[in-house]
């Protein structure tokens, strides 16, 4: 029997919570690192540089493939020991472009779990990133009918969560954020006064890593390792 009564509002993340996402970026990065043909830098140093460039790109371009492509090209330009030609830039763009061609791969038991949860609770998809890209992935996933609303936001921070709560007239003590990212899904949701469920994913993007915050009194933070286990909670 579920631990929490019917009538909860579940804000549910998309990438690496409902479907695979970061593994495709990691494959593109591996191809990029091999193409760089670096002798001066180790793979670890290349990745550290790329992480820094991605942080810069996010501030200028937000999230999504455009930002990622910009990051790869900028990183290549900083580390390459040879002139960077337009042909090389096109090759790098192809690594990022391969991500767009990926089929949506749902994580195990997502559809049946959403079917079950939607019978007892209000489900709202809450994801960040490029609006067109995220909307396209949702459409291709065929999961949209499970959600009463969809929030595609530029960033997940406490003010954004507060705005979603106000916009949908939610009650914080019965509202939960469910996702794989400590930095975006868990910590800011707790800071906004919501409950949270951290769904561990082994390939969570390194820029989303953070130490989990401690919930305040009367707040719940629950850690799970499989989406299907949400039915045991809710």
VEXBADO-100465 format. One line per field, with one value per residue: z, y, x of N, C-alpha, C in turn. Coordinates in steps of 0.1 Angstrom, whole numbers, plus 5000, padded with zeros to 4 digits. Atoms other than C-alpha are relative to their C-alpha. Example, Ala and Ser with C-alpha at 12.3 -4.5 7.8 and 13.67 -1.06 7.14 Angstrom:
<atoms>
nz <- 5000/5000
ny <- 4988/4989
nx <- 5009/4991
caz <- 5078/5071
cay <- 4955/4989
cax <- 5123/5137
cz <- 5000/5008
cy <- 5012/5011
cx <- 5009/4992
</atoms>
This chain:
<atoms>
nz <- 5000/5001/4987/5000/5005/5013/5000/5000/5013/5003/5011/5004/5009/5013/5004/4991/4991/5008/5012/5001/5007/4999/5006/5014/5000/4996/5013/5009/4994/5002/5014/5001/4993/5009/5012/4997/5002/4992/4994/4989/4989/4997/5002/4988/5001/5011/4994/4991/5009/5006/4990/4998/5012/4999/4990/5006/5011/4994/4996/5012/5009/4994/5002/5012/5010/5005/4990/4999/5012/4998/4990/5006/5010/4992/4994/5010/5004/4989/4998/5012/5003/5014/5004/5000/5013/5000/5002/4987/4993/5005/4994/4985/5000/5002/4987/4993/5008/4998/4988/5005/5008/4991/4996/4986/4993/4986/4990/4997/4994/4999/5004/4991/4987/5002/5000/4986/4992/5005/4995/4986/4997/5011/5005/5009/5005/4997/5005/5005/5013/5012/5000/5011/4999/4990/5005/5010/4994/4994/5010/5004/4989/4998/4986/4996/4995/4986/4992/5001/5004/5003/4998/5005/4994/5004/4989/4988/4988/4991/5006/5010/4993/4994/5011/5004/4989/5001/5012/5000/4987/4993/4986/4998/4991/5007/5013/5001/5012/5002/5011/4998/4998/4987/5002/5006/4996/4985/4991/5001/4996/4985/4996/5002/4991/5005/4997/5011/5001/5008/5007/5004/5014/4999/5010/4998/5005/4990/4996/4991/4987/4988/4987/4997/4989/4990/4999/4988/4992/5007/5014/5003/5010/5001/5011/5006/5011/5011/5002/4996/4986/4996/4997/4986/4992/5003
ny <- 4988/4987/4993/4987/5001/4995/4986/4993/4995/5005/4993/5011/4996/5008/5006/5009/5005/5008/5006/4998/4987/4996/5010/4997/4989/5006/5006/4989/4995/5010/4998/4988/5001/5007/4992/4989/5005/4992/5007/4992/5001/5013/4999/4994/4985/4996/4999/4989/4988/5000/4997/4986/4993/5002/4990/4987/5001/5000/4987/4993/5006/5009/5014/5006/5004/4988/4997/5011/4999/4988/5004/5009/4993/4991/5009/5004/4988/4997/5011/5005/4995/4997/4990/5006/4997/5002/5014/5006/4996/5008/5014/4999/4998/5013/5008/4996/5003/5014/5001/4996/5011/5012/5003/4999/5013/4999/5008/5011/5000/4987/4998/5007/4993/4988/5005/5003/4988/4990/5004/4996/4988/4990/5000/4988/5002/4989/5002/4988/5001/4993/5003/5008/5013/5007/5003/5010/5013/5004/5005/5013/5010/5004/5000/4988/5002/5003/4987/4990/4988/5002/4988/5000/4988/4998/5005/5005/4994/4998/4992/5006/5009/4992/4995/5012/5003/4989/5001/5012/4999/5012/5000/5005/5012/5012/4999/5007/4999/5013/4999/5006/4990/4993/4985/4994/5006/5002/4989/4988/5003/5000/4986/4993/5005/5012/5013/5005/5014/5001/5012/5002/5005/5001/4991/4986/4990/4996/4986/5001/5006/4992/5007/4998/4992/5006/4994/4993/5006/5003/5003/5014/5002/5014/5005/5013/5004/5005/4992/5008/4999/4989/5005/5004/4988/4993
nx <- 5008/4992/4998/5006/5014/5003/5002/4987/4995/4987/4993/4991/4990/5001/4987/4994/5010/5010/4993/4986/4996/4986/4991/4998/4991/4987/4995/4995/4988/4989/4996/4993/4987/4991/4998/4990/4987/4991/4988/4996/5009/5006/5015/5005/4998/5009/5014/5000/5001/5014/5009/5000/5006/5014/5005/5000/5010/5013/5003/5003/5009/5009/4998/5005/4990/4993/4990/4990/4992/4991/4990/4991/4991/4991/4990/4991/4992/4991/4991/4994/4987/5000/5011/5013/5007/5015/5002/5000/5011/5011/4998/5004/5015/5007/5000/5012/5012/5004/5009/5013/5005/5003/5014/5002/4999/5005/4994/5009/5014/5005/5014/5010/5000/5008/5014/5005/5000/5010/5013/5002/4993/4999/4986/4996/4987/4992/4987/4993/4993/5006/5015/5003/4994/5006/5013/4999/4997/5012/5009/4995/5000/5014/5003/5007/5014/5000/4997/5011/4993/4986/4992/4986/4995/4986/4991/5008/4995/5011/5011/5008/5009/5011/5009/5008/5010/5010/5007/5010/5007/4996/4998/4987/4998/5004/4994/4987/4992/4994/4990/4987/4989/5000/4999/5011/5013/5002/4996/5008/5013/5001/4999/5013/5010/5006/4994/4992/4996/4988/5000/4986/4997/4985/4994/5004/4990/4992/5003/5012/4996/4999/5004/5014/5003/5007/5013/5004/5011/5012/4997/4995/4990/5000/4991/5003/4991/5008/5013/5011/5002/5009/5013/5000/5001/5011
caz <- 5000/4991/5020/5010/5003/4970/4959/4959/4931/4915/4895/4874/4856/4820/4809/4827/4848/4822/4793/4786/4777/4791/4777/4742/4751/4767/4734/4715/4739/4736/4698/4701/4725/4700/4671/4689/4686/4714/4726/4750/4772/4788/4783/4819/4811/4779/4799/4826/4799/4783/4816/4821/4786/4791/4822/4802/4773/4796/4808/4772/4754/4780/4777/4747/4715/4703/4736/4736/4700/4708/4738/4717/4690/4716/4735/4703/4694/4728/4728/4692/4683/4646/4628/4632/4597/4589/4578/4613/4628/4606/4619/4655/4647/4635/4669/4685/4656/4663/4696/4677/4657/4688/4694/4727/4751/4781/4813/4827/4837/4831/4812/4835/4866/4852/4844/4880/4895/4873/4887/4922/4918/4897/4875/4860/4838/4849/4828/4818/4785/4750/4747/4712/4719/4751/4736/4707/4730/4750/4719/4707/4741/4739/4776/4774/4781/4816/4826/4834/4826/4812/4824/4803/4821/4814/4848/4879/4909/4940/4923/4894/4917/4936/4903/4893/4927/4923/4887/4893/4928/4944/4981/4991/5018/4992/4963/4953/4929/4914/4894/4891/4895/4930/4917/4897/4909/4946/4963/4948/4953/4990/4992/4978/5005/4985/4992/4969/4956/4943/4916/4912/4876/4872/4842/4856/4839/4859/4860/4878/4906/4941/4977/4986/5008/5041/5043/5069/5096/5080/5046/5030/5010/4997/4976/4952/4925/4902/4887/4894/4931/4931/4931/4965/4978/4961
cay <- 5000/5035/5055/5088/5094/5101/5137/5145/5167/5151/5174/5149/5156/5143/5138/5108/5104/5093/5086/5083/5115/5120/5087/5101/5133/5111/5092/5124/5136/5104/5108/5144/5136/5110/5134/5161/5138/5156/5147/5175/5168/5137/5128/5139/5174/5176/5168/5193/5220/5210/5211/5247/5257/5242/5263/5294/5283/5277/5313/5326/5301/5281/5243/5221/5210/5245/5252/5218/5222/5257/5241/5214/5238/5263/5235/5223/5258/5262/5228/5221/5223/5227/5254/5248/5247/5249/5213/5204/5225/5206/5173/5185/5196/5161/5146/5168/5162/5125/5132/5147/5115/5092/5075/5081/5053/5052/5041/5008/5006/5043/5040/5015/5035/5067/5049/5038/5072/5092/5073/5087/5119/5151/5148/5178/5174/5198/5199/5225/5232/5244/5246/5232/5203/5193/5195/5174/5147/5147/5143/5114/5097/5095/5102/5136/5122/5113/5150/5176/5203/5207/5232/5237/5262/5278/5269/5251/5273/5281/5311/5290/5263/5290/5304/5269/5264/5298/5293/5259/5269/5240/5232/5228/5202/5178/5187/5167/5172/5139/5137/5125/5158/5169/5204/5210/5187/5182/5210/5240/5222/5216/5253/5263/5243/5212/5175/5156/5122/5116/5090/5078/5075/5063/5086/5119/5148/5158/5195/5183/5166/5181/5170/5164/5191/5182/5186/5209/5199/5183/5180/5146/5137/5101/5083/5056/5037/5028/5047/5018/5022/5054/5033/5020/5056/5071
cax <- 5000/5014/5028/5012/4975/4959/4957/4994/5009/5039/5062/5082/5115/5120/5156/5172/5141/5115/5139/5176/5194/5229/5243/5239/5258/5286/5289/5292/5318/5338/5338/5348/5377/5390/5387/5407/5437/5454/5489/5494/5463/5449/5412/5406/5421/5400/5368/5377/5381/5348/5330/5342/5332/5298/5293/5301/5278/5249/5251/5250/5229/5210/5206/5201/5219/5228/5246/5263/5275/5289/5307/5323/5336/5349/5367/5382/5394/5410/5428/5436/5473/5464/5443/5406/5390/5353/5356/5366/5339/5314/5328/5323/5287/5280/5289/5262/5238/5239/5221/5191/5187/5183/5150/5134/5143/5121/5136/5122/5085/5079/5047/5030/5041/5027/4995/4992/5002/4979/4949/4955/4976/4980/5011/5029/5059/5086/5118/5144/5161/5153/5115/5113/5137/5120/5085/5096/5110/5078/5057/5079/5078/5039/5038/5020/4985/4996/5003/4977/5003/5038/5064/5095/5116/5150/5164/5152/5159/5138/5120/5110/5096/5077/5063/5051/5034/5017/5007/4990/4977/4996/4998/5035/5029/5013/5036/5067/5095/5108/5140/5176/5195/5204/5213/5182/5154/5161/5179/5160/5127/5134/5145/5111/5093/5084/5090/5114/5122/5157/5157/5193/5206/5242/5248/5235/5253/5283/5272/5240/5260/5257/5254/5218/5204/5189/5151/5136/5111/5080/5097/5104/5134/5132/5159/5150/5169/5140/5110/5087/5092/5072/5041/5051/5052/5023
cz <- 5000/5014/5001/4993/4986/5001/5001/4986/4998/4988/4996/4989/4987/4997/5012/5012/4993/4989/5001/4993/5001/4993/4986/4999/5004/4988/4991/5005/4998/4985/4998/5006/4991/4988/5003/4998/5007/5005/5013/5013/5001/4998/5012/4999/4989/5006/5010/4993/4995/5011/5003/4989/5000/5010/4994/4990/5006/5004/4988/4992/5006/4998/4986/4990/4995/5010/5000/4988/5001/5010/4993/4991/5008/5007/4990/4996/5011/5001/4988/4998/4985/4997/4999/4987/5001/4998/5014/5009/4996/5006/5014/5001/4998/5012/5008/4992/5002/5012/4995/4994/5009/5002/5015/5007/5014/5010/5005/5008/5002/4997/5009/5014/4999/4999/5014/5008/4996/5004/5014/5002/4988/4996/4991/4996/5002/4995/4995/4987/4989/4998/4988/5001/5011/4996/4990/5007/5008/4990/4995/5010/5001/5014/5004/5006/5015/5009/4998/4996/4997/5002/4995/5003/4996/5010/5011/5012/5009/4995/4989/5006/5006/4990/4995/5010/4999/4988/5000/5013/5008/5015/5003/5008/4993/4986/5000/4987/4999/4989/5004/5004/5014/4998/4995/5005/5015/5008/4999/5004/5015/5005/4998/5009/4996/5006/4987/5000/4990/4993/4994/4986/4999/4990/5000/4995/5011/5005/5009/5013/5011/5012/5002/5012/5011/5001/5014/5007/4991/4985/4999/4989/4999/4988/4995/4988/4988/4999/5005/5015/5005/5003/5014/5010/4998/4994
cy <- 5012/5007/5013/4999/5005/5015/5008/5006/4996/5008/4990/5006/4991/4993/4992/4997/4992/4993/5003/5013/5001/4990/5004/5012/4994/4993/5010/5006/4991/5001/5013/5000/4992/5008/5011/4996/5008/4991/5008/4998/4986/5002/5007/5015/5005/5001/5011/5013/5001/5003/5016/5008/4999/5009/5014/5000/5001/5015/5009/4994/4990/4985/4996/4998/5012/5004/4990/5001/5012/4996/4992/5008/5009/4992/4996/5011/5003/4989/4995/5006/5003/5010/4993/5005/4999/4986/4993/5004/4992/4986/5000/5001/4986/4991/5005/4997/4986/4998/5002/4988/4988/4998/5002/4987/5002/4992/4989/5003/5014/5001/4994/5007/5013/4997/4999/5013/5010/4997/5006/5015/5009/5000/5012/4997/5013/4998/5013/4997/5008/4995/4990/4985/4991/4996/4989/4986/4995/4994/4986/4989/4994/5000/5013/4998/4998/5013/5010/5013/4997/5014/4998/5013/5001/4996/4996/5006/5003/5010/4994/4990/5008/5005/4989/4997/5011/4999/4989/4999/4987/5002/4994/4987/4987/5001/4995/5003/4986/5000/4994/5010/5006/5016/5007/4995/5000/5012/5013/4997/5000/5015/5008/4994/4988/4988/4996/4985/5000/4987/4998/4995/5000/5009/5014/5009/5005/5014/5000/4993/5011/4992/5003/5009/4992/5006/5006/4992/4998/4999/4986/5001/4985/4997/4987/4997/4995/5008/4992/5001/5012/4995/4995/5012/5007/4992
cx <- 5009/5001/4993/4986/4998/4998/5013/5002/5014/5006/5011/5010/4999/5013/5007/4991/4989/5007/5015/5003/5015/5009/5003/5010/5014/5006/5005/5013/5012/5005/5007/5014/5009/5004/5010/5014/5011/5012/5004/4991/4995/4985/4994/5001/4990/4986/4999/4998/4986/4990/5000/4994/4985/4993/4999/4989/4986/4995/4996/4989/4990/5004/4996/5012/5008/5011/5011/5009/5010/5011/5011/5010/5009/5011/5010/5010/5011/5012/5008/5014/5001/4989/4987/4993/4985/4997/5000/4989/4987/5000/4995/4985/4993/5000/4987/4988/4996/4990/4985/4993/4996/4985/4998/5000/4995/5007/4990/4988/4995/4986/4990/5000/4992/4985/4994/5000/4989/4986/4997/5005/4999/5015/5003/5014/5008/5015/5006/5007/4993/4986/4997/5005/4992/4985/5000/5003/4987/4990/5004/4999/4986/4996/4991/4986/5000/5001/4989/5006/5014/5007/5014/5006/5015/5009/4991/5007/4988/4989/4992/4991/4988/4990/4991/4989/4989/4991/4989/4993/5003/5002/5014/5001/4995/5006/5015/5007/5008/5010/5013/5011/4999/5000/4988/4986/4998/5002/4991/4985/4998/5001/4987/4989/4993/5007/5008/5003/5012/5000/5014/5001/5015/5007/4995/5012/5008/4997/4987/5003/5000/4997/4986/4998/4992/4986/4998/4990/4987/5002/5005/5010/5002/5009/4996/5009/4992/4987/4988/4997/4992/4986/4999/4999/4987/4988
</atoms>
